[in-house]
Amino acid sequence: MISKSTLQKASDEKIINQDQIEPLYQFIKNEKLIKANTEEPLKFIRSFGDVFIALGIILLVVSINMTSLTGLYFLIPAAGFIIIAEWLVRIRRLALPGIVILLSILFFINKAFAFDSGDATTFGLGIITLSSLLFYLRYKMPFSLLPLAASLVAITIIQIGMDVLDNPAIFVALGLITFCIAMWFDSRDTGRESHLSDSAFWLHLLAAPLIVHGAMLSLITSDNQLIHSFSNDVLMLLFFSVFFLTALFVDRRAMLVSTQLYAIYALTQLLQSDIIDSQNVMIYVLMALGLFVIFFGTYWYKTRRVIFGALADSKISKFVPNLHTRDVS
């Protein structure tokens, strides 16, 4: 944003009048505020040209995979895609092709070291983590943090060495850690203008299903008498309400998108199992959740302003996008 000192210089050079500085500065400030708060931006695709290039990369990967390459020879196409990344990602800054390139590199690394054996799983995940980290440090591509974080989560679960289905709190803990890291990125770019905010976007996509999955398993399978003293449906509604309010406060609809996807998956699994008896009630709960998200997704910023507007001048508001959101529609 143009600073007051810049406008003052323009006035000193007789480009604008002195009495125009403050009105012009306020106008620019308000325009920036509107831009920052209209919608949660998606910066990984700019035009159909990005899609076209990404499809070309996918075709190239498929064709290479159909060749007679084996073992470490798969590192050759991985190195080739690194060279392509230097052109498309580092120089041209194409995000969507960069995502496909990174996934291609990780795919060929996996093929090269044959990480499909049980003993090599942790080592393989470590290589994927390191590769994603180096890709992020080199190209500052936010998506790199998603496979990086996902690999670390998988390694952590493997190292714990217990049946995570019997300990769903592990999912919640890992999800909350990922969420806190995402908020660290978000708090450093509340205007949603740099790669820091984009990095948070991908971490939120991972954190949300981890938290929701762990919480749902805890509610369904827990033997805790205090939990069973309440209805599962009431607890689930309470959980999703708190989860929604959190997503609303930090202004991250991406959290709800991944939660919706999990809800669809959970509903599918529910209809195929005997986990609980009140299946019809659960179906209605998930349907209500879908309608809830659709409605408040439409009036997202109005709802955010009404619920959290009183916190706009609080210390905690400094870590999230502006709570005095103005509607432009």
Phi and psi in degrees as a GROMACS rama.xvg file:
@    title "Ramachandran Plot"
@    xaxis  label "Phi"
@    yaxis  label "Psi"
@TYPE xy
-67.6215  128.486  ILE-2
-85.2681  165.843  SER-3
-64.284  -34.2881  LYS-4
-64.042  -35.7811  SER-5
-66.5359  -42.3092  THR-6
-65.5733  -34.34  LEU-7
-65.6531  -38.4253  GLN-8
-63.9715  -39.4859  LYS-9
-63.8111  -36.268  ALA-10
-68.7492  -40.5973  SER-11
-62.1378  -29.7322  ASP-12
-93.2275  11.4588  GLU-13
66.5406  23.2859  LYS-14
-79.0013  -39.9205  ILE-15
-130.368  165.218  ILE-16
-84.0314  156.722  ASN-17
-60.4359  -38.1146  GLN-18
-76.0971  -3.71425  ASP-19
-92.0721  -12.0564  GLN-20
-61.2577  -54.7768  ILE-21
-64.6769  -47.5653  GLU-22
-60.4046  -40.0356  PRO-23
-67.2019  -39.3219  LEU-24
-64.2792  -43.1648  TYR-25
-64.9089  -37.955  GLN-26
-62.594  -47.8203  PHE-27
-63.2925  -39.6563  ILE-28
-62.98  -43.6542  LYS-29
-67.1922  -37.3933  ASN-30
-63.9117  -39.218  GLU-31
-66.4721  -40.1744  LYS-32
-62.6703  -42.484  LEU-33
-64.3387  -44.0284  ILE-34
-62.1816  -39.3618  LYS-35
-73.305  -19.7774  ALA-36
-119.545  7.63467  ASN-37
-74.2378  -53.5886  THR-38
-144.843  156.731  GLU-39
-75.3718  111.316  GLU-40
-72.0876  145.767  PRO-41
-111.124  112.266  LEU-42
-107.276  6.84045  LYS-43
-90.5706  1.94762  PHE-44
-144.707  130.149  ILE-45
-110.438  -33.1972  ARG-46
-160.269  174.743  SER-47
-66.3305  -20.6842  PHE-48
-59.9011  -37.1792  GLY-49
-62.8976  -42.1659  ASP-50
-63.4982  -41.692  VAL-51
-60.8554  -45.4095  PHE-52
-66.3364  -41.1992  ILE-53
-61.3141  -40.7647  ALA-54
-62.9599  -38.7024  LEU-55
-62.2201  -39.7441  GLY-56
-65.0552  -41.3854  ILE-57
-62.6893  -43.325  ILE-58
-60.5604  -38.993  LEU-59
-65.5185  -42.3315  LEU-60
-63.5767  -44.9782  VAL-61
-61.1479  -43.0434  VAL-62
-66.728  -40.3685  SER-63
-64.9307  -39.4312  ILE-64
-65.3911  -22.0208  ASN-65
-86.4603  -4.1632  MET-66
-79.3353  -177.632  THR-67
-91.8142  18.1203  SER-68
-64.0189  142.729  LEU-69
-140.427  157.827  THR-70
54.9106  -135.966  GLY-71
-66.9528  -13.0646  LEU-72
-63.9723  -19.1695  TYR-73
-69.1763  -13.5732  PHE-74
-70.0601  -20.7831  LEU-75
-63.6543  -53.8995  ILE-76
-65.0355  -30.5044  PRO-77
-61.3253  -44.073  ALA-78
-64.5312  -37.599  ALA-79
-62.3837  -38.9336  GLY-80
-71.4787  -26.9646  PHE-81
-65.3538  -39.9596  ILE-82
-63.9581  -42.0545  ILE-83
-62.5134  -37.4686  ILE-84
-62.6282  -34.2997  ALA-85
-59.7383  -35.0312  GLU-86
-83.5333  -53.2726  TRP-87
-79.9696  -33.6803  LEU-88
-96.729  -51.127  VAL-89
-74.4729  -38.7634  ARG-90
-92.2736  -51.0238  ILE-91
-88.6177  -12.9235  ARG-92
57.0686  44.3004  ARG-93
-89.5444  115.213  LEU-94
-75.4679  -52.7867  ALA-95
-61.3488  -48.0707  LEU-96
-59.0845  -34.4641  PRO-97
-62.781  -39.0122  GLY-98
-61.6386  -46.3931  ILE-99
-66.4617  -37.3949  VAL-100
-63.3262  -45.8059  ILE-101
-61.1027  -45.6099  LEU-102
-62.162  -35.7865  LEU-103
-66.2164  -43.1071  SER-104
-61.1069  -45.9355  ILE-105
-64.6421  -36.0856  LEU-106
-63.2709  -46.1948  PHE-107
-72.3641  -31.437  PHE-108
-63.6866  -42.0966  ILE-109
-61.025  -41.9889  ASN-110
-66.1171  -37.0124  LYS-111
-67.1726  -39.6794  ALA-112
-102.104  2.01888  PHE-113
50.0061  63.9528  ALA-114
-81.207  18.651  PHE-115
-85.0016  -6.8793  ASP-116
-85.683  150.109  SER-117
-62.9613  -40.4115  GLY-118
-67.5413  -26.6617  ASP-119
-95.4554  0.564092  ALA-120
-60.2236  -49.7474  THR-121
-63.6862  -43.3189  THR-122
-61.5495  -42.3721  PHE-123
-63.5061  -42.5154  GLY-124
-64.3653  -34.2629  LEU-125
-64.1269  -40.7187  GLY-126
-64.2645  -41.8148  ILE-127
-63.9327  -41.0329  ILE-128
-61.0054  -48.0376  THR-129
-63.3012  -42.9515  LEU-130
-62.5974  -42.5627  SER-131
-65.8956  -39.2569  SER-132
-64.2397  -45.5779  LEU-133
-63.537  -37.6055  LEU-134
-63.6646  -40.6687  PHE-135
-66.4187  -45.2618  TYR-136
-65.5433  -34.1313  LEU-137
-78.3774  -44.3177  ARG-138
-111.746  -6.11329  TYR-139
53.9706  35.6829  LYS-140
-88.2308  114.014  MET-141
-55.1171  -37.8239  PRO-142
-58.3403  -25.2103  PHE-143
-56.4974  -28.1753  SER-144
-71.2732  -21.5895  LEU-145
-68.5283  -56.354  LEU-146
-64.031  -31.0501  PRO-147
-61.9244  -52.1374  LEU-148
-67.0941  -40.6864  ALA-149
-62.3915  -39.2131  ALA-150
-66.1202  -42.0419  SER-151
-63.723  -38.7604  LEU-152
-62.4541  -44.7854  VAL-153
-63.8969  -42.4866  ALA-154
-61.7749  -42.0885  ILE-155
-61.4469  -44.3761  THR-156
-62.7345  -41.8448  ILE-157
-64.3514  -42.3855  ILE-158
-68.9191  -31.612  GLN-159
-61.1098  -38.2551  ILE-160
71.4462  24.5147  GLY-161
-123.416  164.786  MET-162
-72.0634  105.538  ASP-163
-65.9813  -23.7191  VAL-164
-66.5238  -26.4403  LEU-165
-87.9322  -6.29546  ASP-166
-135.156  65.7085  ASN-167
-62.6555  -16.7832  PRO-168
-62.1756  -22.5021  ALA-169
-62.7363  -42.4118  ILE-170
-61.274  -43.7216  PHE-171
-61.9513  -45.4757  VAL-172
-61.8753  -45.8434  ALA-173
-65.3578  -37.9051  LEU-174
-65.2603  -40.9027  GLY-175
-67.4766  -37.3075  LEU-176
-62.8442  -45.2878  ILE-177
-62.9723  -40.4222  THR-178
-62.1869  -42.9762  PHE-179
-63.685  -39.0734  CYS-180
-66.0292  -40.8303  ILE-181
-61.3702  -40.5314  ALA-182
-68.2311  -28.9029  MET-183
-63.0456  -43.4478  TRP-184
-65.0041  -45.2901  PHE-185
-61.8682  -41.3081  ASP-186
-66.9636  -19.8613  SER-187
-89.7793  -3.22828  ARG-188
-150.051  66.0599  ASP-189
-69.8808  -16.0692  THR-190
-83.3876  -3.22481  GLY-191
54.8528  54.4164  ARG-192
-120.294  -20.5369  GLU-193
-116.241  -178.023  SER-194
-68.6092  -16.3737  HIS-195
-64.154  -44.6384  LEU-196
-65.756  -39.5738  SER-197
-64.5675  -35.8319  ASP-198
-63.2731  -42.1301  SER-199
-61.7407  -37.0329  ALA-200
-54.3616  -48.9048  PHE-201
-70.599  -33.5186  TRP-202
-69.821  -35.8765  LEU-203
-63.2031  -36.5312  HIS-204
-63.1701  -30.2872  LEU-205
-84.6916  -40.5968  LEU-206
-64.6613  -42.4918  ALA-207
-59.7505  -52.6458  ALA-208
-65.4583  -30.1666  PRO-209
-63.0147  -46.0367  LEU-210
-65.1533  -47.2717  ILE-211
-65.6564  -43.7841  VAL-212
-61.5197  -46.5914  HIS-213
-63.7895  -41.2233  GLY-214
-66.2027  -42.0602  ALA-215
-65.749  -42.3253  MET-216
-63.4541  -37.6773  LEU-217
-62.3204  -42.5487  SER-218
-68.9647  -36.712  LEU-219
-80.4631  -40.0062  ILE-220
-104.244  -6.07075  THR-221
-66.4999  143.715  SER-222
-98.8942  5.02228  ASP-223
-65.2451  125.925  ASN-224
-66.2767  -32.5475  GLN-225
-64.5035  -41.3599  LEU-226
-65.726  -42.04  ILE-227
-73.0143  -11.6844  HIS-228
-73.9775  -14.7393  SER-229
-109.056  158.245  PHE-230
-71.6419  137.965  SER-231
-56.5068  -38.8665  ASN-232
-64.8443  -40.5693  ASP-233
-64.4977  -44.4543  VAL-234
-64.2362  -39.2038  LEU-235
-67.0476  -41.6453  MET-236
-63.008  -40.2468  LEU-237
-64.1733  -43.8396  LEU-238
-62.0265  -49.0636  PHE-239
-67.1457  -29.2444  PHE-240
-66.1728  -46.3731  SER-241
-63.6393  -40.6935  VAL-242
-63.575  -42.8712  PHE-243
-63.285  -44.423  PHE-244
-63.6546  -35.2572  LEU-245
-65.156  -46.6321  THR-246
-62.0523  -38.1576  ALA-247
-65.9662  -43.3638  LEU-248
-65.7843  -43.5573  PHE-249
-83.6173  -2.6977  VAL-250
59.9919  54.2659  ASP-251
-131.713  90.4064  ARG-252
-68.7509  -18.0566  ARG-253
-58.2207  -32.2913  ALA-254
-62.563  -39.366  MET-255
-75.905  -29.9244  LEU-256
-63.0854  -48.8619  VAL-257
-66.8302  -31.3613  SER-258
-68.4944  -38.8644  THR-259
-60.723  -44.0225  GLN-260
-61.6475  -40.5668  LEU-261
-65.7696  -39.4933  TYR-262
-60.9121  -40.0549  ALA-263
-63.272  -44.3821  ILE-264
-62.5474  -45.8541  TYR-265
-62.0549  -39.4703  ALA-266
-64.3835  -41.2049  LEU-267
-61.1347  -46.0046  THR-268
-66.538  -35.3226  GLN-269
-63.6121  -40.7713  LEU-270
-71.6255  -14.7727  LEU-271
-105.083  4.79524  GLN-272
-135.73  175.853  SER-273
-116.102  35.4483  ASP-274
-60.957  -43.7368  ILE-275
-133.528  163.916  ILE-276
-88.9404  -36.4966  ASP-277
-85.8322  63.9096  SER-278
-64.8572  -42.2586  GLN-279
-61.7493  -39.6095  ASN-280
-62.7492  -42.5225  VAL-281
-62.8344  -38.7957  MET-282
-61.3823  -44.2024  ILE-283
-65.1452  -36.2248  TYR-284
-62.239  -45.7111  VAL-285
-69.4406  -35.4226  LEU-286
-62.7428  -43.6792  MET-287
-62.0365  -37.6223  ALA-288
-61.964  -43.4318  LEU-289
-60.6582  -46.554  GLY-290
-64.5939  -38.2207  LEU-291
-59.3458  -47.5052  PHE-292
-67.3378  -39.8673  VAL-293
-61.3011  -46.4484  ILE-294
-64.2628  -51.0226  PHE-295
-75.6426  -19.9589  PHE-296
-66.9036  -33.6381  GLY-297
-70.6726  -38.8212  THR-298
-111.313  40.5362  TYR-299
-55.9887  -55.3339  TRP-300
-74.4156  -31.8857  TYR-301
-63.8183  -43.9334  LYS-302
-64.5077  -41.0352  THR-303
-62.9847  -41.0643  ARG-304
-68.1737  -41.0324  ARG-305
-66.7785  -43.895  VAL-306
-78.1927  -41.5375  ILE-307
-113.834  6.51543  PHE-308
-57.5504  -32.5546  GLY-309
-67.2359  -17.4907  ALA-310
-95.4631  7.73749  LEU-311
-60.9031  -29.8024  ALA-312
-103.32  10.1616  ASP-313
-83.4598  166.974  SER-314
-65.2439  -37.1476  LYS-315
-67.3813  -24.4236  ILE-316
-67.3446  -17.5624  SER-317
-69.9777  -14.4667  LYS-318
-97.6974  -1.13825  PHE-319
-130.836  164.001  VAL-320
-57.8853  157.209  PRO-321
-51.8132  131.356  ASN-322
-85.9648  -10.9617  LEU-323
-91.4581  63.7876  HIS-324
-74.7916  135.01  THR-325
-104.336  133.009  ARG-326
-80.7304  139.847  ASP-327
-112.653  0.0598056  VAL-328
